[in-house]
Amino acid sequence: MAEKYSDEDFESLLSKYDYKFKRGDIVRGVVCAYESDGALVDIGSKSTAFVPSYEVSSDRKARVEDVLEKNTEYEFLIVQDCDENGRFTISYKKVALAHTWAELEKIKEADETIAVVVSQVVKGGLIVDVSGVQGFIPQGQLSARGTVSNVGDKIDVKILTLDKAQNNLILSNKKVYETNMAETRKNVFSQVEVGQIVKGEVVRITDFGAFVNVGGVDCLLPLSQISWKWVEHPTDLLNVGQEINVEIIDIDHNKQRISLSLKNTEPDPWIKAEEELKEGDIKEGVITRIKPFGAFVEVLPGVEALLPQSALAAYQNKKNCILEAGAKIDTKIVKFNPKDKRIALGLPEDDTEPAEV
């Protein structure tokens, strides 16, 4: 026997399928039908959504059914809230372009080569298509003077500049790029020397440091050379596009690598530490990080010392607390080796030998 539902029950059941979609949401939907000016897509709302043909592909000549296959699921962006008929307007093109920009960023970061198709020959260069994103190759970044390129030609290129916000993608012919880079590197390596202070721009950030462009050459700024203070991740202090002064600390001509230091452009805090600190001093410090073997405590700005785990545990047991990064603690300097930049701590009331650091 079929169950009977009241109007309230039906409303409750219906609400379960009434997803609160809104403009700007990314949704998944299945193409269920084609219309003369687009396609209908089931995104799980009360009614189907509609993707206009101009929101299907950047290629105006592309047919909707060639891009979006019926009964296939895709990602879409809601570009217009539901109309009086409860139907949303969605875009496949914008999601595809977002994925393309993300992929281009990875390609630029990895300094990889991509193949592009010439879509238009214009004064000053070429307009090319990169999976729906329009790029520009300036005349000066093409191959030998007098070379003729035609619509439909494929060219291997490198990415020079990329700005998604400005919809700006500048490319260079691979051979021209490599020739220019070789000349640039030659000029830079002939001019720089260890100990020199130069200006550079942060162009890429990784877990192990940052790459800084100096005169057209990407140089490594290791994590340990960013600051005298403990740095968990380069993004704590650096941003892509930021201009900084750095010191050249190593040049490897064979491997064509230059290493930099940002902290060397600032006063060495250990010089002050050697003047102000001595063994036996009682110092209030701030815990910067806790490891299985103990806690690192900043006893002066930029100067960290180690409080062994045994002393840390004793303090927590006595105070009935759990210390975390940022907590203040009174410590005693038990061993001080300014030459190796090492300080071992104990507790003021604890004269036992600390662990070696």
C-alpha positions in Angstrom: 0.0 0.0 0.0 1.5 3.4 -1.0 2.3 5.8 1.7 0.3 9.0 2.0 2.0 12.3 2.4 0.5 15.6 3.6 1.3 18.9 1.8 3.8 19.6 4.6 5.5 16.2 4.0 5.8 17.0 0.3 7.3 20.4 1.0 9.8 18.8 3.4 10.8 16.2 0.8 11.1 18.9 -1.9 13.3 21.1 0.2 15.9 18.3 0.4 16.4 18.7 -3.3 16.2 22.4 -3.3 19.9 23.2 -3.3 20.8 26.7 -2.4 22.7 27.6 -5.5 23.7 31.2 -6.1 25.7 33.2 -8.6 29.4 32.5 -8.4 29.0 28.9 -7.3 30.9 26.1 -9.1 28.5 23.2 -9.7 28.6 19.8 -11.4 25.9 19.0 -14.0 24.9 16.5 -16.7 24.1 17.7 -20.2 20.6 16.5 -20.9 19.5 18.3 -24.0 20.5 20.8 -26.8 18.6 23.9 -27.9 19.3 26.2 -30.8 21.2 28.6 -28.7 22.8 26.4 -26.0 22.3 23.4 -23.9 20.2 22.3 -20.9 22.0 20.9 -17.9 20.8 19.0 -14.8 22.6 20.5 -11.8 20.3 19.0 -9.2 18.0 22.0 -8.7 14.2 22.0 -9.2 14.6 22.8 -12.8 17.4 22.4 -15.4 20.0 25.1 -15.9 20.9 26.6 -19.2 24.3 27.2 -20.7 24.2 29.7 -23.7 26.3 28.9 -26.7 28.5 31.9 -26.0 29.3 30.5 -22.6 30.3 27.1 -24.0 33.6 27.9 -25.7 36.0 30.8 -26.5 36.0 29.5 -30.0 32.9 31.1 -31.6 32.9 28.6 -34.4 32.7 25.6 -32.0 29.4 23.7 -31.9 27.8 23.2 -28.5 27.4 19.4 -29.1 31.1 19.1 -30.0 32.2 20.6 -26.7 29.5 19.3 -24.3 28.6 15.7 -24.8 25.1 14.7 -23.9 24.7 12.6 -20.7 28.2 13.6 -19.6 29.0 15.5 -16.4 31.0 18.7 -16.4 31.8 21.6 -14.1 30.0 24.9 -14.6 29.9 28.4 -13.1 26.6 29.9 -12.2 26.7 33.3 -13.9 23.1 34.4 -13.3 20.7 33.6 -10.5 17.5 31.7 -11.4 14.9 33.5 -13.4 11.1 33.5 -12.9 11.0 30.0 -14.2 13.6 28.9 -11.6 16.3 28.3 -14.3 20.0 29.3 -13.7 22.3 30.5 -16.4 25.6 28.8 -16.2 29.0 28.9 -18.0 31.3 26.1 -19.0 33.8 28.4 -20.8 34.7 30.3 -17.6 35.5 27.2 -15.7 37.6 25.8 -18.5 39.5 29.2 -18.7 40.1 29.1 -15.0 41.7 25.7 -15.3 43.7 26.9 -18.2 45.1 29.9 -16.3 46.0 27.6 -13.4 47.8 25.2 -15.7 49.7 28.1 -17.4 50.9 29.3 -13.9 52.3 25.8 -13.3 53.9 25.8 -16.7 55.6 29.2 -16.1 56.8 28.1 -12.7 58.3 25.0 -14.1 59.8 27.0 -17.1 58.2 24.5 -19.5 57.6 24.9 -23.3 54.1 24.9 -24.7 52.7 24.7 -28.3 50.3 27.4 -29.4 48.3 28.0 -32.6 48.4 31.3 -34.4 44.9 32.7 -34.5 45.7 36.2 -35.9 48.6 38.1 -37.5 48.6 41.7 -36.2 50.8 44.7 -36.4 53.7 44.2 -33.9 53.3 40.4 -33.5 51.0 37.4 -33.3 47.8 36.6 -31.4 47.7 32.9 -30.4 45.3 30.6 -28.7 46.2 28.6 -25.6 43.3 26.4 -24.8 40.9 29.4 -25.0 43.2 31.9 -23.5 44.5 34.6 -25.9 48.2 35.2 -25.8 50.5 37.7 -27.6 53.9 37.1 -29.1 55.6 40.5 -29.8 57.5 40.8 -33.0 60.8 41.0 -31.1 60.1 37.6 -29.5 59.6 35.8 -32.9 62.3 33.9 -34.7 64.7 35.4 -37.3 63.8 38.7 -38.9 61.7 38.3 -42.0 60.2 35.0 -40.9 56.5 34.8 -42.0 53.9 33.3 -39.7 50.4 32.4 -40.8 47.1 31.7 -39.1 47.0 28.1 -38.1 50.8 27.7 -37.6 52.0 26.0 -34.5 54.8 27.6 -32.5 56.7 26.3 -29.4 56.8 29.1 -26.9 57.9 30.1 -23.4 55.8 32.3 -21.1 57.3 35.7 -20.4 54.6 37.3 -18.3 51.3 36.1 -17.0 48.6 38.1 -15.3 45.2 36.5 -15.0 43.6 39.5 -13.4 44.5 41.7 -16.4 43.9 38.8 -18.9 47.5 39.3 -20.0 49.7 36.6 -21.5 52.9 37.5 -23.2 54.9 34.7 -24.9 58.2 34.2 -26.7 59.4 31.9 -29.4 61.3 29.1 -27.6 64.5 29.6 -29.6 64.5 33.4 -29.1 63.7 33.0 -25.4 66.6 30.6 -24.9 69.0 32.8 -26.9 68.0 35.9 -24.9 68.2 34.0 -21.6 71.7 32.7 -22.4 72.8 36.3 -23.2 71.2 37.7 -20.1 72.8 35.0 -17.8 76.2 35.7 -19.4 75.9 39.4 -18.7 74.6 38.9 -15.1 77.3 36.3 -14.2 80.0 38.6 -15.6 78.9 41.5 -13.3 78.0 39.9 -10.0 80.3 39.0 -7.1 80.0 37.4 -3.7 79.2 40.0 -1.0 77.5 42.4 -3.4 74.1 43.8 -2.4 71.6 43.8 -5.3 67.9 44.5 -5.8 65.6 41.8 -7.0 62.0 40.8 -7.3 60.4 37.8 -5.7 59.0 35.7 -8.6 58.3 32.3 -7.0 57.9 30.9 -3.5 58.5 27.3 -2.5 58.6 25.4 0.8 62.4 25.6 0.8 62.8 29.3 0.0 62.1 31.8 -2.7 63.4 32.6 -6.2 64.4 36.2 -6.7 64.9 37.7 -10.2 68.1 39.6 -10.3 68.8 41.3 -13.6 66.7 38.7 -15.5 68.2 35.6 -13.7 66.2 33.7 -11.1 68.4 33.2 -8.0 67.7 31.1 -4.9 67.0 32.7 -1.6 67.0 29.7 0.9 64.6 29.5 3.8 67.5 29.7 6.2 68.7 33.0 4.7 65.4 34.9 4.8 65.6 36.2 8.4 67.6 35.9 11.6 64.3 34.9 13.2 62.7 31.6 12.8 60.6 31.4 9.6 58.1 28.6 9.3 57.4 29.3 5.6 58.7 32.0 3.1 55.2 33.4 2.8 55.4 34.6 6.4 57.7 37.4 5.2 57.6 37.4 1.4 55.1 37.9 -1.4 55.4 37.3 -5.1 56.1 40.7 -6.8 57.9 42.1 -3.8 61.1 44.0 -4.4 63.9 43.3 -1.9 67.6 44.0 -1.4 69.7 40.8 -1.1 73.3 39.9 -0.7 74.9 37.5 -3.1 76.5 34.7 -0.9 77.4 32.1 -3.6 78.0 31.9 -7.3 78.3 28.6 -9.1 79.5 29.4 -12.7 79.5 25.7 -13.7 75.8 25.1 -12.7 74.8 28.7 -13.5 73.4 29.2 -10.0 73.4 32.2 -7.7 72.4 32.0 -4.0 71.2 35.0 -2.0 70.7 36.1 1.6 68.1 38.6 2.8 69.1 38.4 6.5 72.7 39.4 5.7 71.4 42.9 4.7 70.3 43.3 8.4 72.5 43.6 11.5 73.6 40.2 12.9 71.7 39.9 16.3 74.3 37.5 17.6 76.8 40.4 17.8 74.5 42.1 20.3 74.0 38.8 22.0 77.7 38.4 22.6 77.8 41.8 24.1 74.8 41.5 26.4 74.6 37.8 27.3 76.7 35.5 29.4 76.4 32.1 31.1 74.4 32.3 34.3 72.1 35.1 33.1 68.4 34.8 33.8 66.5 35.8 30.7 62.7 36.0 29.9 62.1 34.6 26.5 59.4 33.8 24.1 58.9 30.2 22.9 59.0 30.2 19.0 58.5 26.5 18.4 58.4 23.2 20.3 60.1 20.0 19.1 60.3 16.5 20.6 63.7 17.3 22.0 62.8 20.6 23.5 61.6 24.2 23.0 63.3 27.0 21.1 63.2 30.3 23.0 63.9 33.7 21.6 66.0 35.4 24.3 66.8 38.5 22.2 65.2 39.6 18.9 66.5 37.1 16.3 68.4 35.0 18.8 67.0 31.6 19.6 68.2 29.2 22.4 67.2 25.6 23.2 65.5 24.6 26.4 65.8 20.8 26.6 62.7 18.6 26.8 63.5 17.5 30.3 63.5 21.1 31.6 60.4 21.9 29.6 58.6 18.9 31.1 59.7 19.9 34.6 58.4 23.4 34.2 55.1 22.2 32.9 54.7 19.7 35.7 55.6 22.3 38.3 53.2 25.0 36.8 50.6 22.5 35.8 50.4 23.9 32.3 51.1 23.1 28.7 53.3 25.6 27.0 52.8 26.6 23.3 54.5 28.8 20.8 54.2 32.4 21.9 54.3 31.7 25.6 56.8 33.6 27.8 59.2 31.7 30.1 62.0 32.6 32.4 65.2 30.7 31.6 68.8 30.5 32.6 71.7 30.6 30.1 73.7 27.5 30.9 76.0 27.3 27.9 76.8 30.1 25.4 78.8 29.6 22.2 78.5 32.8 20.2 81.0 31.6 17.6 78.6 28.7 16.6 75.5 30.8 17.4 74.3 28.3 20.0 72.8 28.8 23.4 71.6 26.1 25.8 69.1 26.9 28.4 67.9 25.6 31.8 65.4 26.7 34.4 66.5 29.3 36.9 66.1 26.8 39.7 67.7 23.9 37.7 71.5 23.7 37.7 71.6 20.4 35.9 73.5 20.2 32.6 71.3 20.8 29.5 71.3 18.7 26.4 74.0 19.7 23.8 72.7 21.9 20.9 
